[in-house]
Amino acid sequence: MHESCADLGGGRAMLVFWRHGYEGASTANLTNAMGISTTSMYAAFGNKEKLFRKALERYTEGPSAYMARALEEPTALGTATAILAGTVRTTTRPANPHGCLGVQSALTVSDSAEEVRDLLVAWRNDGHSCLRERFQRAVDEGDLPADTDPGLLARYLTTFGYGIAVQAASGVGRDELQKTADAALRNWPPL
């Protein structure tokens, strides 16, 4: 694949999918954004689903990279704080579409796009699993109370984060979302 096509597919297509969701991103929108013909898009990426996979990878490594960094925080509370702050920043950045690529695309995927729906389920589940493992380590190290359910705490945080993304896509502003995230963290499990 030509390197410039790969870059265009990863970056510009990512913004189209982020703004319109998987099904809302038409071939015309994608090719116009990438500045290539439909034939070139199919030659470079195979199909829309493969282009979406590339865009989701770009999103995970770019706008959503705060997740991987947050898992390296020295405390579970630091991890949770970094995840929610990163979610608020990413979903409300003026230069980008509001909301989350994974959430925007998941909300409108029909049965005909089952593979994309499964990809997004796996993407979300992977984030939950990484967070559950991080919180289990926090329990093992005494950073969280011994009776903490790491899976439940991870589900709480990911559900809250995706809720922030939906609210951002609905137009709720950064300051209000950050205050909401701060309020959610006030009840963090005490030692």
N, C-alpha and C positions, 0 to 999 in steps of 0.2 A: 504494500500500500504506500502511496506517495505520502511523505511526511507531512506536507502542508494539509492534505486532506484529513489525515489523522488529527491534526491540531484543530482544524475547523470543526471536525465532527465532535471532538471532545468538548471544545469550548463554546462555540456558537450554538451548536445543537443543544448543548446542555441548557443554555438560557431559554431556548424555545420550549423544550420539554418542561423546564421549571415553570415557565410562565403559563403554558397551556395544558400541562399534564400529558401523559402518553397518548391518549386517544385524541385529545384536542390539537396535538401537534401534527398538522397535515404535512404531507410530502412537500407541497409547495412552500409552506412556512419554513421547513427545514432546509430545502435547497436554496431558497432565497437568502436565508440567514448565512448559509455556508458559501454562497456565491458560486454554486456548482449546479450542473444539470442533474435531473433525476437519474439519467443513465450513469453519470459519474458517481452519484451517491450510492447506487446499487453496486457498481463495480468496486467502490472503495470499502463499503461496509456490509454488503450482502443484502440486508433488508432493514426495515425500520427498527425491528426489535434489537438487532445487533448494534445499530447506532445508539439506541437507548442504553444498552448495556455499557457502551463506551462512555456515554454521557454520565451515567450513574457512577462509573469508576472515577471520572473526572471530578464529579461533585463530592465523592467520598474523600478524595485526595486533596481537594481544594477547599471549597466553602465549608464542608463538613469535617475538615481535618481537626477541628477543635476537640472532637470526641476522642480521638487517639491520644492527644496531648493531655486531656482531662484524666484519662485513666492512669497517667503517670504522676498525678498529684500525690503528695505524701500522706494525705488523710482522705477518708471516705467523704467527709464534709467538703473538703477541697475539690474532690472529684465532682460531687453533685453541684457545687457552686459553679465550677468551670463549665460543666455541661449546660446548665440552665443559662448562664451568661453567654456562652457561645451560641446557643439556640436563639436567644433574643437578638444578639448581634447579627447572626446570619440571616434570620428570617425578616429583619427589618432594615437591612442595608439599603440606602436609597438607590444605589446603582444596580441592584439586583431585583428580580421579582420577589415579592413578599411571600412568605410561607416557605415550605420545604419541598424540594424536588420529589422526594420519596412519598410525602403525604399528598402533594398535588396530583401526582400520577396514580397513586393508589385509590384515590377517591372516585376516579372515573374509569376504572378498568373493567370492561365487560367480559363475559365468558369467552368471546372470540380472542381475547388477549390473555388467555390463561397463563401462558409462560411468563409474561411480564408481571402479572399478579403474583405468581409464585416467586419470581425473582425479588420482588419488593417485600414479600413476606419473609423470605430468607434474609434479606438485607436488614430488615427491622429486627428479626430474631437474632441475628449475629450481634447487633448492637446491644440487645438485652443480655445475651449470653456473656459478652465481654464485661458488661457492668455487673452482672451477677457474680462472675468470678472475682472481680475487683472487690466487691462487698464481702464475699466469702473470705478473701484475704484479710480484709479489715476486721472481721469477726475473729479470725484465727490469731491476729496480732493484738487483739484487745482494743482496737480503735473503734469498734462498734460493740454494743452489748452482746453477750454470748447468746441471748435468746432472740437476736435479730434474725429474721428470715431474709437472706440475701436476695432470693428470687423475687419475693414480694416487694422489697425495697427497690430493686432494679425495675420491676414492672411499674411501680408508683412513679419513679423518676422518668422513665421513658414515656409513659402515658401523659405525664404532665408536660414533658418537652414537646410531644406531638400536639398537645392541646395549645401550647404557645404558638406553634407553627400555624395551626388553623386560625387562631385569633389574629396573628400577624397578616395572614392572607385575607382576613376579613377587614383589615384596616386599623386594627388596634395598634397604637403607637408604642415605640420602644420604651419610653419611660414607664408607661402603665404596665407593660409586660414585665419589665425588670422589677417593679414593685411587687407584682404578683409572684414572681419567682422568689424574691426575697422573703415574702410572707410564707411561701411553702417551705422554705428552709428553716424558718424559726422553730418548727416542730421536729427538727432533725433528732433522731434517737439520741438521748443523752446517755452518757456512760454510767 
